[in-house]
Amino acid sequence: MTPDLTRKLVAEFIGTFYLCFIGAGSILLDHHMGEEGYGLLGIALAQGLAYSIAVSATMNISGGHINPAVTLTMLVCRYIKLREAIPYILAQLLGGAIAGYFLLTIYNQVDPGAIDLTHLGTPALAQGVSLGMGTFIEMILTFLLIFSILGTAVDPRAPKIGGFGIGLTVTFNILVAGPITGASMNPARTFGTALPIGYFPRPEHFVYWIGPILGGVIGGLFYKFVILQGADEE
């Protein structure tokens, strides 16, 4: 492993840890606070801002993927090679899982009931939402996320706003679908908190792999071959 790849993997690990620790932690704290909690808007802002900062902090090191669906999209669109994509995904999953174990350790002392009520902040389908519908919703959300990533960070014409536009998309997606699917858009985010409490694997869990990967790849190919190619032809 080269020093350059090592730096990239450390960045992906820390970035994903950041996202998962803040994302799940905001859900746990909201339940711990009860009626004084900050609700959906607070959770959406916490996760969106965390995503913005994590992407901005790692963008110039590893590309700021911090999401296996993003890495697989970049692989399919040939922005990254397989020899980097596989270690990236492993680093992301490890970062998410370590964040999950840290939160489990903290809330086992602070409020064990919050762990049970939220499944440690793990995204989950609302009652009555089928696996197919959950997958469809996560696919749409991740399509929008990838479109934002490519349009604000990858496209050479992109405005220099770091991860701000990406984080806003995460915030808005959570406001739209957080109570329905948890608005994960990220297999590492779901895996990271599901693993420590034995919530992985379950049939529902794969909604958060299939949906984001499909949405990401479709969004990536659409941007590359419709938006970018169209711009090149002008």
Backbone bond lengths (Angstrom), bond angles and torsions (degrees), N, CA, C in turn:
res aa  C-N    CA-C-N  psi(-1)  N-CA   C-N-CA  omega(-1)  CA-C   N-CA-C  phi
1 M - - - 1.461 - - 1.531 109.11 -
2 T 1.302 116.62 127.89 1.454 120.73 -177.83 1.530 110.69 -77.34
3 P 1.345 117.18 155.67 1.476 119.11 176.57 1.526 112.37 -57.59
4 D 1.330 117.29 -35.34 1.466 120.09 -179.85 1.520 110.94 -64.41
5 L 1.342 116.33 -44.86 1.462 119.37 179.14 1.530 110.48 -66.30
6 T 1.318 117.47 -37.63 1.463 120.68 178.06 1.518 110.72 -59.22
7 R 1.328 116.88 -45.06 1.472 120.53 178.34 1.527 110.76 -60.80
8 K 1.319 116.30 -41.07 1.461 120.40 179.92 1.531 111.03 -63.77
9 L 1.326 116.27 -41.87 1.465 120.02 -178.76 1.524 111.18 -68.48
10 V 1.325 116.83 -37.89 1.467 119.93 176.45 1.526 109.72 -62.95
11 A 1.342 116.05 -41.73 1.464 119.85 178.63 1.524 111.17 -63.33
12 E 1.321 118.08 -42.10 1.462 121.19 179.11 1.526 111.11 -66.81
13 F 1.315 116.14 -38.57 1.469 120.23 177.49 1.523 110.56 -61.71
14 I 1.335 116.69 -51.44 1.464 120.56 -176.95 1.527 110.83 -66.35
15 G 1.331 116.83 -42.12 1.462 119.99 179.86 1.518 112.30 -61.14
16 T 1.330 116.66 -42.10 1.462 119.82 179.72 1.524 111.20 -72.43
17 F 1.325 116.21 -37.48 1.468 120.03 174.01 1.526 109.65 -57.55
18 Y 1.310 116.39 -47.71 1.469 122.80 -179.91 1.523 110.00 -54.75
19 L 1.329 115.58 -53.11 1.467 120.77 -177.47 1.527 111.54 -60.57
20 C 1.327 117.31 -46.78 1.468 120.70 -175.80 1.520 111.92 -71.58
21 F 1.328 116.93 -39.43 1.458 119.85 -179.28 1.532 110.79 -64.84
22 I 1.333 116.61 -45.62 1.460 120.22 179.54 1.528 110.86 -71.88
23 G 1.330 116.98 -42.30 1.464 120.37 -177.44 1.516 112.32 -62.05
24 A 1.328 116.72 -54.81 1.462 120.15 179.98 1.527 110.90 -71.11
25 G 1.343 115.99 -35.38 1.457 119.36 179.89 1.513 112.69 -63.08
26 S 1.331 117.10 -35.73 1.468 119.61 178.83 1.525 111.14 -66.82
27 I 1.319 116.99 -35.28 1.466 120.95 177.91 1.530 110.45 -68.76
28 L 1.323 116.09 -44.89 1.462 120.55 179.04 1.531 111.41 -62.00
29 L 1.330 116.30 -43.45 1.464 119.15 -179.18 1.523 111.50 -67.07
30 D 1.325 117.16 -37.76 1.458 120.36 178.29 1.523 110.51 -59.67
31 H 1.330 117.31 -43.09 1.467 120.35 177.24 1.522 111.39 -69.57
32 H 1.314 117.23 -36.98 1.464 120.57 178.83 1.528 111.05 -62.88
33 M 1.323 117.35 -36.00 1.466 121.84 -178.06 1.529 112.74 -78.75
34 G 1.321 117.40 -16.08 1.460 120.72 178.18 1.516 112.61 64.78
35 E 1.315 116.70 -130.49 1.465 121.13 -177.66 1.519 113.01 -64.13
36 E 1.312 117.96 -20.83 1.460 121.50 178.47 1.522 112.49 -88.16
37 G 1.319 116.94 1.19 1.453 120.91 178.86 1.518 112.14 -64.10
38 Y 1.332 115.51 162.95 1.463 119.41 -174.75 1.521 113.78 -92.41
39 G 1.320 118.24 -1.14 1.453 121.82 169.68 1.520 115.19 71.40
40 L 1.330 115.10 -166.71 1.466 122.00 -173.93 1.526 111.55 -60.01
41 L 1.324 117.35 -43.55 1.468 119.73 -178.17 1.518 111.10 -61.35
42 G 1.325 117.03 -43.93 1.459 120.14 179.35 1.518 112.11 -63.77
43 I 1.334 116.39 -41.65 1.463 120.72 178.66 1.527 110.21 -64.51
44 A 1.321 116.87 -42.86 1.464 121.07 179.96 1.527 111.14 -63.00
45 L 1.326 116.51 -43.17 1.461 120.32 179.17 1.523 111.38 -66.26
46 A 1.327 116.99 -41.99 1.463 120.14 179.47 1.523 110.88 -60.11
47 Q 1.332 116.63 -46.00 1.454 119.28 -177.93 1.527 111.81 -72.32
48 G 1.340 117.12 -38.35 1.453 119.79 179.03 1.517 112.09 -65.34
49 L 1.333 116.84 -43.35 1.457 120.32 178.94 1.530 111.04 -67.35
50 A 1.332 116.30 -39.17 1.464 119.59 177.39 1.524 110.61 -61.88
51 Y 1.323 116.11 -41.88 1.465 120.24 178.55 1.520 110.24 -63.32
52 S 1.336 116.49 -43.96 1.465 120.73 179.68 1.521 111.35 -57.08
53 I 1.329 115.77 -48.46 1.458 120.11 -175.77 1.523 110.84 -70.73
54 A 1.345 117.00 -42.73 1.459 120.21 -179.16 1.530 111.10 -62.36
55 V 1.320 117.07 -42.45 1.467 120.38 178.48 1.520 110.57 -66.39
56 S 1.326 116.57 -46.45 1.463 120.19 -178.89 1.526 111.59 -61.25
57 A 1.333 116.55 -38.19 1.464 121.36 -176.88 1.530 112.51 -73.00
58 T 1.319 117.36 -25.37 1.475 120.61 -176.00 1.521 113.19 -110.26
59 M 1.318 117.31 -6.30 1.457 121.35 -173.24 1.529 112.26 -58.37
60 N 1.328 117.08 -44.10 1.466 120.47 -176.71 1.516 113.10 -82.61
61 I 1.347 116.90 -2.71 1.462 120.45 177.84 1.523 110.56 -102.44
62 S 1.334 115.68 -56.56 1.466 120.52 -173.97 1.531 113.33 -117.92
63 G 1.317 116.87 -4.73 1.456 120.29 -173.37 1.515 112.58 98.07
64 G 1.349 116.37 -7.63 1.460 120.54 176.37 1.511 114.53 63.69
65 H 1.335 117.13 44.45 1.470 120.04 179.60 1.522 110.98 -70.67
66 I 1.328 116.44 -57.53 1.479 127.23 -177.55 1.534 112.91 42.04
67 N 1.323 116.35 35.40 1.461 121.54 -175.82 1.528 108.09 -167.74
68 P 1.350 118.72 118.89 1.463 120.02 179.09 1.528 114.15 -56.70
69 A 1.334 117.26 -33.15 1.462 119.68 178.71 1.522 110.80 -65.77
70 V 1.330 117.16 -36.50 1.461 121.01 176.69 1.526 109.90 -67.68
71 T 1.323 116.91 -44.87 1.469 120.25 -179.79 1.524 111.33 -61.51
72 L 1.333 117.08 -43.99 1.467 119.82 179.05 1.525 110.86 -65.41
73 T 1.323 117.14 -36.12 1.467 120.28 176.26 1.520 110.49 -63.96
74 M 1.326 117.18 -44.61 1.463 120.66 178.60 1.529 111.37 -64.11
75 L 1.333 116.09 -32.61 1.458 120.14 176.82 1.526 110.61 -67.34
76 V 1.321 116.98 -48.87 1.465 121.10 179.84 1.529 110.94 -61.53
77 C 1.314 116.50 -38.16 1.470 121.02 -179.11 1.527 112.32 -85.01
78 R 1.316 117.14 2.43 1.466 124.14 174.65 1.518 113.78 65.98
79 Y 1.328 115.73 34.92 1.456 120.30 171.97 1.517 111.11 -93.49
80 I 1.329 117.22 -11.18 1.453 123.30 179.70 1.529 107.55 -146.45
81 K 1.328 116.72 152.61 1.457 121.10 -178.80 1.534 110.45 -97.21
82 L 1.338 114.88 159.42 1.464 121.19 -176.55 1.521 111.64 -59.03
83 R 1.330 117.36 -37.06 1.470 120.30 -177.60 1.530 112.46 -65.80
84 E 1.330 116.70 -19.41 1.459 119.95 172.83 1.524 111.81 -97.35
85 A 1.322 117.02 -34.20 1.466 120.77 -174.81 1.528 112.21 -61.42
86 I 1.319 117.65 -44.27 1.465 120.47 -177.58 1.538 111.44 -63.67
87 P 1.349 119.09 -50.09 1.476 117.80 176.23 1.530 113.09 -62.27
88 Y 1.326 117.74 -34.31 1.459 120.47 176.47 1.528 110.36 -56.67
89 I 1.325 116.14 -50.02 1.464 120.35 -176.29 1.528 110.57 -63.94
90 L 1.330 116.83 -40.69 1.464 119.89 178.46 1.531 110.77 -63.45
91 A 1.329 116.85 -41.00 1.465 120.44 178.23 1.526 110.92 -64.49
92 Q 1.320 116.70 -39.41 1.472 121.09 178.86 1.530 111.00 -64.58
93 L 1.318 116.47 -46.33 1.466 120.02 179.91 1.520 111.00 -63.59
94 L 1.322 116.45 -38.92 1.465 120.17 178.61 1.530 110.54 -66.37
95 G 1.330 116.86 -42.84 1.459 120.13 178.18 1.516 112.12 -60.95
96 G 1.323 116.28 -42.49 1.458 120.58 178.00 1.520 111.89 -64.65
97 A 1.340 116.51 -41.66 1.459 120.54 -178.03 1.529 111.76 -68.35
98 I 1.327 117.28 -40.64 1.464 120.01 178.35 1.529 110.02 -63.81
99 A 1.330 116.71 -40.00 1.468 119.83 175.61 1.523 110.58 -60.26
100 G 1.341 116.00 -41.87 1.459 120.34 179.02 1.517 112.38 -62.90
101 Y 1.322 117.45 -43.71 1.471 120.65 179.66 1.527 111.34 -66.89
102 F 1.327 116.74 -36.50 1.465 119.69 176.90 1.528 110.51 -63.60
103 L 1.329 116.25 -44.97 1.469 120.03 178.94 1.528 111.31 -63.67
104 L 1.334 116.27 -38.88 1.464 120.02 177.93 1.522 110.52 -61.92
105 T 1.324 117.03 -42.56 1.461 121.31 178.79 1.530 111.05 -63.03
106 I 1.326 116.07 -43.78 1.465 120.90 -178.33 1.528 110.70 -65.89
107 Y 1.345 116.60 -49.76 1.463 119.22 -172.94 1.523 113.45 -81.27
108 N 1.324 117.97 -13.49 1.464 119.17 169.70 1.519 110.38 -63.44
109 Q 1.330 116.23 -26.61 1.460 120.62 177.61 1.525 111.31 -96.35
110 V 1.342 117.19 -41.01 1.467 121.00 -174.21 1.523 112.26 -75.13
111 D 1.342 117.30 -48.03 1.465 120.43 -174.92 1.530 109.65 -163.86
112 P 1.333 118.53 83.05 1.467 120.66 -179.99 1.530 112.77 -58.26
113 G 1.323 117.10 -29.36 1.460 119.73 179.22 1.512 112.70 -63.05
114 A 1.338 117.41 -33.72 1.464 120.84 179.05 1.528 110.92 -64.91
115 I 1.333 115.93 -33.01 1.469 119.70 177.50 1.516 109.79 -63.11
116 D 1.324 116.50 -46.21 1.464 120.77 -178.33 1.529 111.61 -66.31
117 L 1.322 116.60 -42.09 1.470 120.61 -176.08 1.522 112.58 -68.45
118 T 1.326 117.01 -33.10 1.473 120.57 -174.26 1.525 113.18 -110.08
119 H 1.325 117.23 0.87 1.476 120.61 -171.89 1.526 109.88 52.96
120 L 1.343 115.16 44.03 1.460 122.94 -179.64 1.539 112.01 62.36
121 G 1.314 116.07 31.28 1.464 119.49 179.32 1.513 114.04 76.98
122 T 1.323 117.06 17.68 1.465 121.06 -179.40 1.526 110.68 -76.47
123 P 1.331 118.66 130.59 1.469 120.21 175.75 1.529 111.07 -56.11
124 A 1.319 116.47 141.27 1.466 121.62 -178.23 1.514 109.63 -148.76
125 L 1.318 115.65 155.16 1.458 121.04 178.86 1.522 110.24 -77.46
126 A 1.326 115.79 138.66 1.456 120.58 175.59 1.523 109.78 -67.34
127 Q 1.299 116.03 158.00 1.456 120.72 -179.95 1.528 110.03 -58.33
128 G 1.325 116.04 131.89 1.451 121.31 179.22 1.520 114.98 90.83
129 V 1.334 117.91 -9.01 1.462 121.38 178.90 1.527 108.44 -87.70
130 S 1.315 116.85 120.78 1.463 121.40 -176.93 1.525 111.02 -75.40
131 L 1.322 115.95 163.68 1.462 120.65 177.16 1.531 110.24 -60.39
132 G 1.330 116.35 -40.52 1.456 120.46 179.98 1.517 112.22 -64.06
133 M 1.330 116.75 -45.16 1.461 120.13 179.53 1.524 110.81 -67.15
134 G 1.325 116.67 -40.15 1.460 119.32 177.32 1.521 111.81 -60.60
135 T 1.326 116.43 -42.50 1.458 121.10 178.11 1.523 110.63 -62.81
136 F 1.333 116.35 -42.58 1.467 121.61 179.56 1.529 111.09 -61.41
137 I 1.334 116.98 -44.10 1.462 120.89 -179.47 1.527 110.46 -65.88
138 E 1.327 117.04 -45.26 1.462 119.60 179.00 1.537 110.94 -63.97
139 M 1.311 116.82 -32.11 1.463 120.73 177.32 1.529 110.57 -65.06
140 I 1.330 117.04 -45.14 1.466 120.87 179.06 1.525 110.67 -63.27
141 L 1.325 116.41 -47.00 1.465 120.22 -178.90 1.523 111.39 -59.36
142 T 1.325 116.55 -41.72 1.461 119.68 -177.45 1.521 111.20 -74.72
143 F 1.326 117.25 -31.78 1.469 120.09 172.48 1.527 109.41 -56.46
144 L 1.323 116.57 -47.33 1.467 120.83 -179.89 1.525 111.34 -64.89
145 L 1.341 116.12 -38.50 1.463 120.14 178.50 1.526 110.82 -63.36
146 I 1.318 116.95 -48.09 1.462 120.88 -179.52 1.530 110.87 -63.87
147 F 1.326 116.41 -40.93 1.466 120.11 177.40 1.529 109.53 -57.90
148 S 1.330 116.67 -41.17 1.463 120.98 178.97 1.525 111.46 -67.20
149 I 1.327 116.56 -40.93 1.468 120.86 179.84 1.522 110.70 -62.27
150 L 1.318 116.32 -48.90 1.455 119.87 -178.31 1.519 111.49 -67.85
151 G 1.334 116.60 -38.04 1.450 120.39 -176.84 1.516 114.59 -75.29
152 T 1.346 117.43 -26.50 1.465 119.77 -176.46 1.523 113.94 -111.92
153 A 1.336 118.03 -10.91 1.462 119.36 -175.49 1.526 114.61 -131.40
154 V 1.328 118.08 -31.39 1.468 120.70 -174.27 1.525 111.80 -99.34
155 D 1.299 117.68 -43.38 1.460 122.58 178.60 1.534 108.96 -55.53
156 P 1.343 118.20 127.12 1.470 120.34 -179.44 1.525 113.53 -60.25
157 R 1.331 117.23 -19.23 1.464 120.78 178.28 1.528 111.80 -90.35
158 A 1.318 117.33 2.78 1.468 121.70 -172.74 1.521 111.85 -63.50
159 P 1.325 117.42 145.47 1.469 120.72 174.89 1.519 110.05 -67.12
160 K 1.312 116.81 147.45 1.472 121.30 -176.85 1.531 109.76 -84.61
161 I 1.332 115.23 76.54 1.469 119.81 -177.72 1.526 111.53 -120.17
162 G 1.339 116.74 15.57 1.456 120.03 178.76 1.521 111.47 58.61
163 G 1.324 115.77 -136.35 1.464 119.87 -178.96 1.508 113.91 -93.99
164 F 1.344 117.73 11.77 1.462 120.75 -173.87 1.524 112.16 -60.25
165 G 1.325 117.66 -48.75 1.462 120.62 -179.69 1.517 112.19 -64.66
166 I 1.318 116.15 -34.22 1.461 120.92 179.11 1.528 110.09 -67.39
167 G 1.329 116.19 -45.07 1.459 120.41 178.98 1.517 112.69 -63.88
168 L 1.342 117.02 -36.83 1.459 120.13 176.74 1.526 110.98 -63.19
169 T 1.324 116.52 -39.66 1.462 119.72 178.13 1.522 110.86 -62.01
170 V 1.331 116.78 -42.27 1.467 120.69 177.30 1.524 109.97 -60.69
171 T 1.324 116.81 -44.57 1.467 120.85 179.26 1.522 111.18 -58.96
172 F 1.317 116.67 -49.86 1.463 120.46 -177.75 1.527 111.41 -65.67
173 N 1.332 117.05 -38.49 1.465 120.00 178.54 1.529 111.25 -62.76
174 I 1.333 116.75 -39.22 1.465 120.03 178.18 1.519 110.75 -66.98
175 L 1.329 116.72 -38.87 1.465 119.90 178.24 1.525 111.41 -64.33
176 V 1.316 117.19 -30.64 1.468 121.70 -179.36 1.521 111.96 -82.46
177 A 1.338 116.77 -42.42 1.465 119.01 -169.10 1.523 114.54 -128.19
178 G 1.333 118.00 3.29 1.460 119.09 -179.62 1.517 114.29 -53.09
179 P 1.330 118.98 -48.08 1.466 119.75 -179.77 1.534 113.89 -72.98
180 I 1.324 117.87 -9.70 1.472 121.02 -177.06 1.526 111.31 -95.39
181 T 1.348 116.74 -49.58 1.471 120.25 -178.84 1.524 112.67 -123.97
182 G 1.314 117.30 -8.50 1.461 120.50 -171.35 1.509 111.90 92.08
183 A 1.354 117.16 -11.51 1.471 122.65 178.67 1.521 111.21 48.28
184 S 1.316 116.38 59.43 1.460 120.87 -178.10 1.521 111.71 -74.08
185 M 1.336 116.86 -57.04 1.473 123.66 -178.35 1.521 112.27 62.09
186 N 1.330 117.44 10.90 1.458 120.34 -169.26 1.527 109.79 -155.93
187 P 1.336 118.36 109.17 1.471 120.04 179.37 1.524 113.62 -57.08
188 A 1.338 117.56 -34.90 1.465 119.87 -179.07 1.523 111.21 -69.24
189 R 1.319 116.62 -32.63 1.471 120.58 178.78 1.525 109.98 -64.50
190 T 1.325 117.23 -42.60 1.458 121.15 -179.72 1.523 111.21 -74.40
191 F 1.315 116.43 -45.43 1.461 121.68 -179.32 1.527 111.56 -60.92
192 G 1.340 116.05 -40.46 1.455 120.97 -172.99 1.517 113.72 -58.77
193 T 1.333 117.83 -37.86 1.461 119.86 -179.82 1.526 112.39 -98.21
194 A 1.321 117.63 -19.78 1.464 119.95 178.11 1.528 111.32 -72.97
195 L 1.323 116.48 -36.54 1.468 120.55 -176.10 1.530 113.25 -62.65
196 P 1.325 119.87 -48.54 1.469 119.30 -175.82 1.526 114.64 -63.36
197 I 1.326 117.95 -24.70 1.471 119.68 -177.87 1.531 112.03 -104.76
198 G 1.331 117.07 11.89 1.452 120.63 178.30 1.517 113.61 71.05
199 Y 1.323 116.81 23.00 1.458 122.17 -178.68 1.527 111.18 -89.18
200 F 1.326 115.92 2.95 1.461 122.65 179.35 1.523 108.29 -126.00
201 P 1.347 120.12 137.06 1.467 125.02 -5.07 1.527 111.40 -91.27
202 R 1.304 115.88 146.52 1.461 124.04 170.21 1.518 107.54 -135.35
203 P 1.332 117.98 156.18 1.480 118.92 179.89 1.522 112.42 -53.22
204 E 1.328 116.34 -39.70 1.464 120.19 -179.21 1.522 111.94 -62.57
205 H 1.329 116.35 -31.49 1.460 120.44 -175.11 1.527 111.39 -61.10
206 F 1.327 117.00 -33.77 1.461 119.63 -174.47 1.526 112.86 -74.60
207 V 1.326 116.45 -12.37 1.472 119.99 168.68 1.523 109.34 -55.30
208 Y 1.338 115.78 -37.10 1.459 121.83 -173.50 1.530 113.20 -87.16
209 W 1.320 115.50 2.81 1.470 121.15 167.48 1.523 110.05 -105.24
210 I 1.312 115.55 -52.05 1.468 119.50 -174.36 1.526 111.80 -65.45
211 G 1.342 117.38 -48.19 1.453 120.84 -178.30 1.521 113.13 -59.94
212 P 1.347 118.76 -54.87 1.458 119.59 179.34 1.523 114.61 -61.33
213 I 1.335 117.41 -38.89 1.464 118.98 -179.31 1.523 110.64 -66.97
214 L 1.337 117.09 -44.69 1.466 119.71 178.03 1.526 111.16 -62.50
215 G 1.326 116.44 -47.83 1.457 119.86 -179.55 1.507 112.25 -62.54
216 G 1.331 116.08 -39.93 1.452 119.95 179.89 1.515 112.41 -65.50
217 V 1.316 116.75 -47.74 1.467 120.59 -178.16 1.532 110.75 -65.08
218 I 1.318 116.98 -43.91 1.469 120.07 178.09 1.529 110.14 -61.42
219 G 1.329 116.50 -45.50 1.456 120.06 179.10 1.516 112.58 -63.22
220 G 1.337 116.12 -40.81 1.454 120.20 -179.99 1.516 112.76 -65.08
221 L 1.326 115.90 -45.96 1.466 119.74 -179.79 1.524 110.99 -66.70
222 F 1.339 116.36 -38.77 1.466 120.07 178.36 1.529 110.21 -61.25
223 Y 1.322 116.30 -46.18 1.469 119.13 -178.07 1.526 110.54 -65.77
224 K 1.327 115.99 -43.35 1.462 119.24 -175.50 1.519 112.22 -67.88
225 F 1.340 117.27 -43.63 1.462 119.39 -172.25 1.520 114.59 -98.12
226 V 1.312 117.71 -11.04 1.466 120.11 177.43 1.527 110.61 -110.01
227 I 1.328 116.82 -53.85 1.466 120.17 -176.49 1.525 111.26 -74.68
228 L 1.332 117.29 -55.72 1.450 120.11 -177.04 1.525 112.44 -67.97
229 Q 1.320 116.41 -43.40 1.458 119.44 -179.59 1.524 111.03 -65.54
230 G 1.325 115.34 -39.29 1.462 119.14 177.36 1.524 112.20 -62.00
231 A 1.347 115.25 -38.16 1.461 120.11 179.41 1.534 111.06 -68.33
232 D 1.322 116.05 -36.74 1.474 120.37 179.79 1.524 111.34 -66.75
233 E 1.331 116.37 -29.15 1.456 120.07 -176.68 1.518 112.77 -83.14
234 E 1.334 117.57 -12.28 1.465 120.68 -178.45 1.526 111.13 -74.19
